[in-house]
């Protein structure tokens, strides 16, 4: 990725409120571009395969399958993909399972939402990635 290219981000969450809020905030981040979003597991996997984002923000709970299934599937196919789990199910057993499946970050929607933006801001900053 050259310095003028933007890091591609994809959102997977069944809540339209969360998707819309993240979308709005992502558009304000320099160096980051939202390439799509999905609300169910199957759509998410298909879109990630088609759009090839560098970062996916992923919820655990959704209709049509779990975020953990999406995580396992996309990390197996794209091991360099950065996956940020953002969920209301921030219990330790979910955190451990997601990290075992390859999640790069795991955040609670209610208390750590802003951390997603910090990570995405760093993803769009080539200097931050070089350190």
N, CA, C and O atoms as a GROMACS GRO file, in nm:
protein
  524
    1UNK      N    1   0.084  -0.118   0.000
    1UNK     CA    2   0.000   0.000   0.000
    1UNK      C    3   0.088   0.124   0.000
    1UNK      O    4   0.175   0.138   0.086
    2UNK      N    5   0.068   0.212  -0.095
    2UNK     CA    6   0.143   0.336  -0.099
    2UNK      C    7   0.079   0.437  -0.005
    2UNK      O    8  -0.033   0.418   0.042
    3UNK      N    9   0.151   0.544   0.022
    3UNK     CA   10   0.104   0.641   0.121
    3UNK      C   11  -0.026   0.710   0.080
    3UNK      O   12  -0.098   0.760   0.167
    4UNK      N   13  -0.060   0.715  -0.051
    4UNK     CA   14  -0.182   0.782  -0.093
    4UNK      C   15  -0.302   0.688  -0.101
    4UNK      O   16  -0.415   0.734  -0.121
    5UNK      N   17  -0.280   0.558  -0.086
    5UNK     CA   18  -0.391   0.464  -0.087
    5UNK      C   19  -0.451   0.456   0.052
    5UNK      O   20  -0.383   0.471   0.153
    6UNK      N   21  -0.583   0.431   0.055
    6UNK     CA   22  -0.651   0.422   0.184
    6UNK      C   23  -0.671   0.275   0.221
    6UNK      O   24  -0.696   0.190   0.135
    7UNK      N   25  -0.661   0.247   0.349
    7UNK     CA   26  -0.684   0.114   0.402
    7UNK      C   27  -0.833   0.083   0.391
    7UNK      O   28  -0.917   0.162   0.436
    8UNK      N   29  -0.866  -0.032   0.331
    8UNK     CA   30  -1.006  -0.069   0.310
    8UNK      C   31  -1.062  -0.141   0.433
    8UNK      O   32  -1.003  -0.236   0.485
    9UNK      N   33  -1.179  -0.092   0.479
    9UNK     CA   34  -1.244  -0.144   0.598
    9UNK      C   35  -1.383  -0.195   0.562
    9UNK      O   36  -1.454  -0.135   0.482
   10UNK      N   37  -1.420  -0.308   0.624
   10UNK     CA   38  -1.552  -0.369   0.604
   10UNK      C   39  -1.615  -0.391   0.741
   10UNK      O   40  -1.547  -0.435   0.834
   11UNK      N   41  -1.745  -0.361   0.756
   11UNK     CA   42  -1.817  -0.374   0.883
   11UNK      C   43  -1.917  -0.489   0.874
   11UNK      O   44  -1.990  -0.502   0.776
   12UNK      N   45  -1.918  -0.574   0.979
   12UNK     CA   46  -2.016  -0.681   0.989
   12UNK      C   47  -2.085  -0.670   1.124
   12UNK      O   48  -2.025  -0.697   1.228
   13UNK      N   49  -2.213  -0.631   1.122
   13UNK     CA   50  -2.290  -0.619   1.246
   13UNK      C   51  -2.438  -0.623   1.209
   13UNK      O   52  -2.479  -0.563   1.109
   14UNK      N   53  -2.518  -0.694   1.288
   14UNK     CA   54  -2.661  -0.702   1.257
   14UNK      C   55  -2.737  -0.577   1.300
   14UNK      O   56  -2.853  -0.560   1.262
   15UNK      N   57  -2.675  -0.489   1.377
   15UNK     CA   58  -2.738  -0.365   1.421
   15UNK      C   59  -2.713  -0.254   1.319
   15UNK      O   60  -2.599  -0.214   1.296
   16UNK      N   61  -2.820  -0.205   1.259
   16UNK     CA   62  -2.804  -0.094   1.164
   16UNK      C   63  -2.754   0.031   1.235
   16UNK      O   64  -2.685   0.113   1.174
   17UNK      N   65  -2.788   0.048   1.362
   17UNK     CA   66  -2.741   0.164   1.438
   17UNK      C   67  -2.588   0.160   1.450
   17UNK      O   68  -2.521   0.260   1.427
   18UNK      N   69  -2.535   0.043   1.486
   18UNK     CA   70  -2.389   0.030   1.498
   18UNK      C   71  -2.322   0.046   1.362
   18UNK      O   72  -2.223   0.117   1.350
   19UNK      N   73  -2.376  -0.018   1.259
   19UNK     CA   74  -2.317  -0.005   1.125
   19UNK      C   75  -2.316   0.140   1.079
   19UNK      O   76  -2.216   0.188   1.026
   20UNK      N   77  -2.427   0.209   1.098
   20UNK     CA   78  -2.435   0.348   1.055
   20UNK      C   79  -2.339   0.437   1.133
   20UNK      O   80  -2.274   0.525   1.075
   21UNK      N   81  -2.330   0.416   1.264
   21UNK     CA   82  -2.239   0.496   1.346
   21UNK      C   83  -2.093   0.473   1.306
   21UNK      O   84  -2.017   0.567   1.289
   22UNK      N   85  -2.056   0.345   1.292
   22UNK     CA   86  -1.920   0.314   1.250
   22UNK      C   87  -1.891   0.372   1.112
   22UNK      O   88  -1.784   0.428   1.088
   23UNK      N   89  -1.986   0.357   1.022
   23UNK     CA   90  -1.967   0.411   0.886
   23UNK      C   91  -1.940   0.560   0.889
   23UNK      O   92  -1.848   0.609   0.823
   24UNK      N   93  -2.021   0.631   0.966
   24UNK     CA   94  -2.004   0.776   0.977
   24UNK      C   95  -1.866   0.810   1.033
   24UNK      O   96  -1.798   0.899   0.981
   25UNK      N   97  -1.826   0.742   1.138
   25UNK     CA   98  -1.697   0.772   1.201
   25UNK      C   99  -1.580   0.733   1.111
   25UNK      O  100  -1.478   0.802   1.109
   26UNK      N  101  -1.592   0.624   1.040
   26UNK     CA  102  -1.484   0.579   0.951
   26UNK      C  103  -1.461   0.679   0.838
   26UNK      O  104  -1.347   0.704   0.800
   27UNK      N  105  -1.568   0.738   0.786
   27UNK     CA  106  -1.551   0.835   0.678
   27UNK      C  107  -1.476   0.959   0.723
   27UNK      O  108  -1.422   1.033   0.641
   28UNK      N  109  -1.470   0.982   0.854
   28UNK     CA  110  -1.399   1.097   0.907
   28UNK      C  111  -1.251   1.068   0.933
   28UNK      O  112  -1.174   1.160   0.961
   29UNK      N  113  -1.210   0.942   0.924
   29UNK     CA  114  -1.071   0.906   0.950
   29UNK      C  115  -0.987   0.919   0.824
   29UNK      O  116  -1.025   0.866   0.719
   30UNK      N  117  -0.874   0.987   0.831
   30UNK     CA  118  -0.787   0.995   0.715
   30UNK      C  119  -0.718   0.860   0.692
   30UNK      O  120  -0.684   0.789   0.787
   31UNK      N  121  -0.699   0.826   0.567
   31UNK     CA  122  -0.626   0.705   0.534
   31UNK      C  123  -0.706   0.578   0.543
   31UNK      O  124  -0.651   0.469   0.527
   32UNK      N  125  -0.837   0.589   0.568
   32UNK     CA  126  -0.923   0.472   0.582
   32UNK      C  127  -1.046   0.492   0.494
   32UNK      O  128  -1.102   0.601   0.487
   33UNK      N  129  -1.087   0.384   0.427
   33UNK     CA  130  -1.204   0.392   0.338
   33UNK      C  131  -1.296   0.274   0.365
   33UNK      O  132  -1.252   0.159   0.362
   34UNK      N  133  -1.423   0.302   0.392
   34UNK     CA  134  -1.522   0.198   0.410
   34UNK      C  135  -1.559   0.141   0.273
   34UNK      O  136  -1.601   0.214   0.184
   35UNK      N  137  -1.541   0.009   0.258
   35UNK     CA  138  -1.571  -0.053   0.127
   35UNK      C  139  -1.700  -0.132   0.128
   35UNK      O  140  -1.748  -0.173   0.022
   36UNK      N  141  -1.759  -0.154   0.246
   36UNK     CA  142  -1.885  -0.225   0.250
   36UNK      C  143  -1.923  -0.265   0.390
   36UNK      O  144  -1.850  -0.244   0.487
   37UNK      N  145  -2.042  -0.326   0.397
   37UNK     CA  146  -2.092  -0.375   0.525
   37UNK      C  147  -2.193  -0.485   0.501
   37UNK      O  148  -2.253  -0.496   0.394
   38UNK      N  149  -2.211  -0.569   0.603
   38UNK     CA  150  -2.307  -0.679   0.597
   38UNK      C  151  -2.368  -0.698   0.734
   38UNK      O  152  -2.311  -0.658   0.836
   39UNK      N  153  -2.487  -0.761   0.736
   39UNK     CA  154  -2.552  -0.785   0.864
   39UNK      C  155  -2.569  -0.932   0.894
   39UNK      O  156  -2.608  -0.967   1.006
   40UNK      N  157  -2.542  -1.022   0.797
   40UNK     CA  158  -2.550  -1.165   0.823
   40UNK      C  159  -2.421  -1.234   0.778
   40UNK      O  160  -2.350  -1.184   0.692
   41UNK      N  161  -2.393  -1.348   0.838
   41UNK     CA  162  -2.265  -1.417   0.821
   41UNK      C  163  -2.235  -1.451   0.675
   41UNK      O  164  -2.127  -1.419   0.626
   42UNK      N  165  -2.329  -1.513   0.606
   42UNK     CA  166  -2.304  -1.555   0.468
   42UNK      C  167  -2.270  -1.436   0.380
   42UNK      O  168  -2.175  -1.441   0.302
   43UNK      N  169  -2.350  -1.329   0.391
   43UNK     CA  170  -2.323  -1.208   0.312
   43UNK      C  171  -2.186  -1.151   0.344
   43UNK      O  172  -2.114  -1.105   0.255
   44UNK      N  173  -2.150  -1.154   0.471
   44UNK     CA  174  -2.020  -1.100   0.513
   44UNK      C  175  -1.906  -1.176   0.446
   44UNK      O  176  -1.815  -1.114   0.390
   45UNK      N  177  -1.910  -1.307   0.452
   45UNK     CA  178  -1.802  -1.388   0.394
   45UNK      C  179  -1.792  -1.364   0.244
   45UNK      O  180  -1.682  -1.347   0.192
   46UNK      N  181  -1.905  -1.364   0.175
   46UNK     CA  182  -1.903  -1.341   0.030
   46UNK      C  183  -1.848  -1.203  -0.004
   46UNK      O  184  -1.768  -1.190  -0.097
   47UNK      N  185  -1.890  -1.101   0.070
   47UNK     CA  186  -1.844  -0.965   0.042
   47UNK      C  187  -1.695  -0.948   0.073
   47UNK      O  188  -1.623  -0.881   0.000
   48UNK      N  189  -1.648  -1.010   0.181
   48UNK     CA  190  -1.506  -1.001   0.215
   48UNK      C  191  -1.422  -1.067   0.107
   48UNK      O  192  -1.317  -1.016   0.070
   49UNK      N  193  -1.469  -1.180   0.056
   49UNK     CA  194  -1.398  -1.246  -0.054
   49UNK      C  195  -1.393  -1.158  -0.178
   49UNK      O  196  -1.292  -1.153  -0.248
   50UNK      N  197  -1.503  -1.089  -0.206
   50UNK     CA  198  -1.512  -1.006  -0.326
   50UNK      C  199  -1.437  -0.875  -0.313
   50UNK      O  200  -1.369  -0.832  -0.406
   51UNK      N  201  -1.448  -0.809  -0.197
   51UNK     CA  202  -1.393  -0.675  -0.179
   51UNK      C  203  -1.250  -0.672  -0.126
   51UNK      O  204  -1.180  -0.573  -0.144
   52UNK      N  205  -1.207  -0.780  -0.062
   52UNK     CA  206  -1.071  -0.794  -0.009
   52UNK      C  207  -1.027  -0.675   0.077
   52UNK      O  208  -0.926  -0.612   0.047
   53UNK      N  209  -1.102  -0.645   0.184
   53UNK     CA  210  -1.060  -0.537   0.273
   53UNK      C  211  -0.935  -0.578   0.350
   53UNK      O  212  -0.902  -0.696   0.359
   54UNK      N  213  -0.865  -0.479   0.405
   54UNK     CA  214  -0.751  -0.507   0.491
   54UNK      C  215  -0.793  -0.522   0.637
   54UNK      O  216  -0.725  -0.587   0.716
   55UNK      N  217  -0.908  -0.459   0.672
   55UNK     CA  218  -0.957  -0.461   0.810
   55UNK      C  219  -1.107  -0.492   0.809
   55UNK      O  220  -1.182  -0.439   0.728
   56UNK      N  221  -1.148  -0.582   0.901
   56UNK     CA  222  -1.290  -0.612   0.920
   56UNK      C  223  -1.325  -0.586   1.065
   56UNK      O  224  -1.257  -0.634   1.157
   57UNK      N  225  -1.433  -0.509   1.086
   57UNK     CA  226  -1.489  -0.489   1.220
   57UNK      C  227  -1.608  -0.584   1.228
   57UNK      O  228  -1.702  -0.574   1.148
   58UNK      N  229  -1.604  -0.677   1.325
   58UNK     CA  230  -1.695  -0.792   1.324
   58UNK      C  231  -1.762  -0.813   1.459
   58UNK      O  232  -1.696  -0.814   1.563
   59UNK      N  233  -1.894  -0.830   1.455
   59UNK     CA  234  -1.972  -0.862   1.575
   59UNK      C  235  -1.978  -1.014   1.589
   59UNK      O  236  -1.961  -1.086   1.491
   60UNK      N  237  -2.001  -1.063   1.710
   60UNK     CA  238  -2.014  -1.208   1.733
   60UNK      C  239  -2.153  -1.258   1.696
   60UNK      O  240  -2.167  -1.360   1.629
   61UNK      N  241  -2.255  -1.186   1.740
   61UNK     CA  242  -2.392  -1.233   1.725
   61UNK      C  243  -2.459  -1.170   1.604
   61UNK      O  244  -2.463  -1.048   1.589
   62UNK      N  245  -2.512  -1.258   1.516
   62UNK     CA  246  -2.584  -1.210   1.398
   62UNK      C  247  -2.670  -1.321   1.342
   62UNK      O  248  -2.645  -1.438   1.370
   63UNK      N  249  -2.771  -1.288   1.266
   63UNK     CA  250  -2.853  -1.391   1.204
   63UNK      C  251  -2.773  -1.468   1.098
   63UNK      O  252  -2.683  -1.412   1.035
   64UNK      N  253  -2.806  -1.591   1.078
   64UNK     CA  254  -2.743  -1.668   0.971
   64UNK      C  255  -2.605  -1.719   1.004
   64UNK      O  256  -2.530  -1.752   0.912
   65UNK      N  257  -2.569  -1.726   1.129
   65UNK     CA  258  -2.436  -1.775   1.168
   65UNK      C  259  -2.370  -1.679   1.264
   65UNK      O  260  -2.418  -1.567   1.285
   66UNK      N  261  -2.262  -1.722   1.322
   66UNK     CA  262  -2.196  -1.637   1.421
   66UNK      C  263  -2.077  -1.564   1.362
   66UNK      O  264  -2.020  -1.603   1.260
   67UNK      N  265  -2.041  -1.457   1.428
   67UNK     CA  266  -1.920  -1.384   1.390
   67UNK      C  267  -1.795  -1.469   1.407
   67UNK      O  268  -1.697  -1.449   1.336
   68UNK      N  269  -1.800  -1.562   1.500
   68UNK     CA  270  -1.684  -1.651   1.518
   68UNK      C  271  -1.665  -1.741   1.396
   68UNK      O  272  -1.552  -1.772   1.358
   69UNK      N  273  -1.775  -1.782   1.334
   69UNK     CA  274  -1.766  -1.860   1.211
   69UNK      C  275  -1.707  -1.774   1.099
   69UNK      O  276  -1.620  -1.819   1.024
   70UNK      N  277  -1.754  -1.650   1.088
   70UNK     CA  278  -1.699  -1.557   0.989
   70UNK      C  279  -1.550  -1.537   1.014
   70UNK      O  280  -1.470  -1.544   0.921
   71UNK      N  281  -1.514  -1.513   1.139
   71UNK     CA  282  -1.374  -1.494   1.177
   71UNK      C  283  -1.289  -1.612   1.135
   71UNK      O  284  -1.187  -1.596   1.068
   72UNK      N  285  -1.331  -1.731   1.173
   72UNK     CA  286  -1.255  -1.852   1.141
   72UNK      C  287  -1.239  -1.870   0.990
   72UNK      O  288  -1.132  -1.904   0.942
   73UNK      N  289  -1.346  -1.846   0.917
   73UNK     CA  290  -1.345  -1.864   0.772
   73UNK      C  291  -1.252  -1.764   0.703
   73UNK      O  292  -1.168  -1.803   0.622
   74UNK      N  293  -1.267  -1.636   0.735
   74UNK     CA  294  -1.188  -1.535   0.664
   74UNK      C  295  -1.041  -1.536   0.706
   74UNK      O  296  -0.954  -1.507   0.624
   75UNK      N  297  -1.013  -1.568   0.831
   75UNK     CA  298  -0.872  -1.574   0.872
   75UNK      C  299  -0.800  -1.695   0.811
   75UNK      O  300  -0.680  -1.690   0.785
   76UNK      N  301  -0.874  -1.802   0.788
   76UNK     CA  302  -0.815  -1.918   0.722
   76UNK      C  303  -0.780  -1.883   0.577
   76UNK      O  304  -0.675  -1.923   0.527
   77UNK      N  305  -0.867  -1.809   0.511
   77UNK     CA  306  -0.845  -1.771   0.371
   77UNK      C  307  -0.750  -1.652   0.356
   77UNK      O  308  -0.674  -1.645   0.260
   78UNK      N  309  -0.755  -1.559   0.450
   78UNK     CA  310  -0.676  -1.436   0.443
   78UNK      C  311  -0.607  -1.412   0.577
   78UNK      O  312  -0.652  -1.328   0.655
   79UNK      N  313  -0.501  -1.484   0.606
   79UNK     CA  314  -0.438  -1.475   0.738
   79UNK      C  315  -0.385  -1.336   0.773
   79UNK      O  316  -0.370  -1.305   0.892
   80UNK      N  317  -0.357  -1.252   0.674
   80UNK     CA  318  -0.306  -1.117   0.702
   80UNK      C  319  -0.417  -1.016   0.726
   80UNK      O  320  -0.389  -0.901   0.759
   81UNK      N  321  -0.541  -1.056   0.709
   81UNK     CA  322  -0.655  -0.969   0.733
   81UNK      C  323  -0.660  -0.932   0.881
   81UNK      O  324  -0.650  -1.018   0.968
   82UNK      N  325  -0.675  -0.803   0.910
   82UNK     CA  326  -0.691  -0.758   1.048
   82UNK      C  327  -0.838  -0.765   1.084
   82UNK      O  328  -0.922  -0.705   1.016
   83UNK      N  329  -0.870  -0.837   1.191
   83UNK     CA  330  -1.009  -0.850   1.236
   83UNK      C  331  -1.022  -0.792   1.376
   83UNK      O  332  -0.952  -0.830   1.469
   84UNK      N  333  -1.114  -0.696   1.386
   84UNK     CA  334  -1.146  -0.633   1.514
   84UNK      C  335  -1.284  -0.682   1.556
   84UNK      O  336  -1.384  -0.650   1.492
   85UNK      N  337  -1.289  -0.759   1.662
   85UNK     CA  338  -1.417  -0.804   1.716
   85UNK      C  339  -1.474  -0.691   1.801
   85UNK      O  340  -1.406  -0.636   1.888
   86UNK      N  341  -1.601  -0.656   1.774
   86UNK     CA  342  -1.670  -0.551   1.850
   86UNK      C  343  -1.806  -0.608   1.887
   86UNK      O  344  -1.891  -0.627   1.801
   87UNK      N  345  -1.826  -0.634   2.016
   87UNK     CA  346  -1.943  -0.712   2.056
   87UNK      C  347  -2.000  -0.672   2.190
   87UNK      O  348  -1.932  -0.609   2.272
   88UNK      N  349  -2.125  -0.708   2.211
   88UNK     CA  350  -2.186  -0.696   2.343
   88UNK      C  351  -2.156  -0.820   2.427
   88UNK      O  352  -2.183  -0.822   2.548
   89UNK      N  353  -2.102  -0.923   2.365
   89UNK     CA  354  -2.069  -1.049   2.432
   89UNK      C  355  -1.920  -1.049   2.467
   89UNK      O  356  -1.843  -1.132   2.417
   90UNK      N  357  -1.882  -0.958   2.552
   90UNK     CA  358  -1.740  -0.938   2.582
   90UNK      C  359  -1.692  -1.024   2.700
   90UNK      O  360  -1.597  -0.988   2.769
   91UNK      N  361  -1.757  -1.136   2.721
   91UNK     CA  362  -1.717  -1.227   2.828
   91UNK      C  363  -1.583  -1.290   2.793
   91UNK      O  364  -1.548  -1.306   2.676
   92UNK      N  365  -1.509  -1.327   2.898
   92UNK     CA  366  -1.374  -1.378   2.879
   92UNK      C  367  -1.370  -1.502   2.789
   92UNK      O  368  -1.276  -1.516   2.710
   93UNK      N  369  -1.469  -1.591   2.799
   93UNK     CA  370  -1.466  -1.711   2.715
   93UNK      C  371  -1.480  -1.676   2.566
   93UNK      O  372  -1.420  -1.742   2.482
   94UNK      N  373  -1.557  -1.573   2.534
   94UNK     CA  374  -1.568  -1.529   2.394
   94UNK      C  375  -1.437  -1.462   2.349
   94UNK      O  376  -1.390  -1.484   2.238
   95UNK      N  377  -1.381  -1.381   2.436
   95UNK     CA  378  -1.254  -1.315   2.405
   95UNK      C  379  -1.146  -1.420   2.374
   95UNK      O  380  -1.078  -1.409   2.272
   96UNK      N  381  -1.133  -1.519   2.460
   96UNK     CA  382  -1.031  -1.623   2.440
   96UNK      C  383  -1.055  -1.700   2.311
   96UNK      O  384  -0.961  -1.728   2.236
   97UNK      N  385  -1.181  -1.736   2.285
   97UNK     CA  386  -1.212  -1.813   2.164
   97UNK      C  387  -1.183  -1.730   2.038
   97UNK      O  388  -1.125  -1.782   1.942
   98UNK      N  389  -1.222  -1.605   2.038
   98UNK     CA  390  -1.196  -1.520   1.922
   98UNK      C  391  -1.047  -1.501   1.898
   98UNK      O  392  -1.001  -1.503   1.784
   99UNK      N  393  -0.971  -1.481   2.004
   99UNK     CA  394  -0.827  -1.466   1.989
   99UNK      C  395  -0.765  -1.596   1.937
   99UNK      O  396  -0.672  -1.592   1.856
  100UNK      N  397  -0.814  -1.711   1.984
  100UNK     CA  398  -0.766  -1.840   1.933
  100UNK      C  399  -0.796  -1.856   1.784
  100UNK      O  400  -0.718  -1.915   1.710
  101UNK      N  401  -0.911  -1.802   1.741
  101UNK     CA  402  -0.950  -1.813   1.600
  101UNK      C  403  -0.880  -1.711   1.510
  101UNK      O  404  -0.896  -1.713   1.388
  102UNK      N  405  -0.803  -1.620   1.572
  102UNK     CA  406  -0.724  -1.528   1.492
  102UNK      C  407  -0.762  -1.382   1.499
  102UNK      O  408  -0.705  -1.301   1.426
  103UNK      N  409  -0.858  -1.346   1.585
  103UNK     CA  410  -0.893  -1.204   1.598
  103UNK      C  411  -0.770  -1.126   1.643
  103UNK      O  412  -0.692  -1.172   1.727
  104UNK      N  413  -0.753  -1.009   1.587
  104UNK     CA  414  -0.640  -0.924   1.623
  104UNK      C  415  -0.672  -0.836   1.743
  104UNK      O  416  -0.583  -0.798   1.820
  105UNK      N  417  -0.801  -0.803   1.759
  105UNK     CA  418  -0.846  -0.718   1.869
  105UNK      C  419  -0.985  -0.766   1.910
  105UNK      O  420  -1.057  -0.824   1.830
  106UNK      N  421  -1.022  -0.740   2.035
  106UNK     CA  422  -1.152  -0.779   2.088
  106UNK      C  423  -1.200  -0.669   2.181
  106UNK      O  424  -1.138  -0.645   2.285
  107UNK      N  425  -1.311  -0.602   2.145
  107UNK     CA  426  -1.360  -0.489   2.222
  107UNK      C  427  -1.507  -0.503   2.256
  107UNK      O  428  -1.586  -0.561   2.181
  108UNK      N  429  -1.543  -0.449   2.372
  108UNK     CA  430  -1.680  -0.445   2.420
  108UNK      C  431  -1.747  -0.320   2.360
  108UNK      O  432  -1.695  -0.209   2.372
  109UNK      N  433  -1.863  -0.339   2.296
  109UNK     CA  434  -1.933  -0.226   2.235
  109UNK      C  435  -1.968  -0.117   2.335
  109UNK      O  436  -1.963   0.001   2.303
  110UNK      N  437  -2.002  -0.158   2.456
  110UNK     CA  438  -2.052  -0.059   2.553
  110UNK      C  439  -1.942   0.020   2.622
  110UNK      O  440  -1.966   0.132   2.667
  111UNK      N  441  -1.822  -0.036   2.631
  111UNK     CA  442  -1.717   0.034   2.706
  111UNK      C  443  -1.590   0.064   2.626
  111UNK      O  444  -1.506   0.142   2.670
  112UNK      N  445  -1.576   0.001   2.508
  112UNK     CA  446  -1.450   0.016   2.434
  112UNK      C  447  -1.469   0.057   2.288
  112UNK      O  448  -1.379   0.038   2.206
  113UNK      N  449  -1.584   0.111   2.256
  113UNK     CA  450  -1.616   0.147   2.117
  113UNK      C  451  -1.508   0.236   2.055
  113UNK      O  452  -1.468   0.216   1.940
  114UNK      N  453  -1.461   0.334   2.132
  114UNK     CA  454  -1.363   0.430   2.079
  114UNK      C  455  -1.230   0.363   2.045
  114UNK      O  456  -1.154   0.416   1.964
  115UNK      N  457  -1.201   0.248   2.105
  115UNK     CA  458  -1.075   0.179   2.075
  115UNK      C  459  -1.073   0.129   1.930
  115UNK      O  460  -0.966   0.121   1.869
  116UNK      N  461  -1.189   0.096   1.877
  116UNK     CA  462  -1.196   0.056   1.736
  116UNK      C  463  -1.148   0.171   1.648
  116UNK      O  464  -1.072   0.150   1.553
  117UNK      N  465  -1.192   0.290   1.680
  117UNK     CA  466  -1.152   0.407   1.602
  117UNK      C  467  -1.003   0.434   1.615
  117UNK      O  468  -0.938   0.475   1.519
  118UNK      N  469  -0.948   0.412   1.735
  118UNK     CA  470  -0.804   0.428   1.753
  118UNK      C  471  -0.727   0.332   1.664
  118UNK      O  472  -0.631   0.371   1.597
  119UNK      N  473  -0.769   0.206   1.663
  119UNK     CA  474  -0.703   0.105   1.579
  119UNK      C  475  -0.717   0.140   1.432
  119UNK      O  476  -0.621   0.131   1.356
  120UNK      N  477  -0.836   0.180   1.391
  120UNK     CA  478  -0.858   0.216   1.250
  120UNK      C  479  -0.777   0.340   1.213
  120UNK      O  480  -0.724   0.348   1.102
  121UNK      N  481  -0.767   0.434   1.303
  121UNK     CA  482  -0.685   0.552   1.277
  121UNK      C  483  -0.540   0.516   1.256
  121UNK      O  484  -0.473   0.574   1.171
  122UNK      N  485  -0.490   0.421   1.334
  122UNK     CA  486  -0.353   0.373   1.317
  122UNK      C  487  -0.338   0.296   1.187
  122UNK      O  488  -0.234   0.304   1.122
  123UNK      N  489  -0.443   0.222   1.148
  123UNK     CA  490  -0.436   0.143   1.025
  123UNK      C  491  -0.423   0.234   0.904
  123UNK      O  492  -0.362   0.196   0.804
  124UNK      N  493  -0.479   0.354   0.913
  124UNK     CA  494  -0.472   0.447   0.801
  124UNK      C  495  -0.346   0.533   0.802
  124UNK      O  496  -0.327   0.615   0.712
  125UNK      N  497  -0.261   0.516   0.903
  125UNK     CA  498  -0.142   0.597   0.916
  125UNK      C  499  -0.019   0.510   0.891
  125UNK      O  500   0.023   0.436   0.980
  126UNK      N  501   0.040   0.518   0.770
  126UNK     CA  502   0.155   0.433   0.739
  126UNK      C  503   0.271   0.450   0.838
  126UNK      O  504   0.344   0.354   0.863
  127UNK      N  505   0.288   0.570   0.893
  127UNK     CA  506   0.396   0.591   0.989
  127UNK      C  507   0.372   0.512   1.118
  127UNK      O  508   0.466   0.459   1.177
  128UNK      N  509   0.244   0.505   1.161
  128UNK     CA  510   0.211   0.431   1.282
  128UNK      C  511   0.232   0.282   1.262
  128UNK      O  512   0.270   0.212   1.356
  129UNK      N  513   0.207   0.233   1.142
  129UNK     CA  514   0.224   0.092   1.114
  129UNK      C  515   0.371   0.054   1.106
  129UNK      O  516   0.407  -0.061   1.131
  130UNK      N  517   0.456   0.150   1.073
  130UNK     CA  518   0.599   0.121   1.058
  130UNK      C  519   0.668   0.108   1.193
  130UNK      O  520   0.778   0.053   1.201
  131UNK      N  521   0.606   0.158   1.300
  131UNK     CA  522   0.670   0.152   1.432
  131UNK      C  523   0.643   0.022   1.503
  131UNK      O  524   0.690   0.002   1.615
   0.00000   0.00000   0.00000
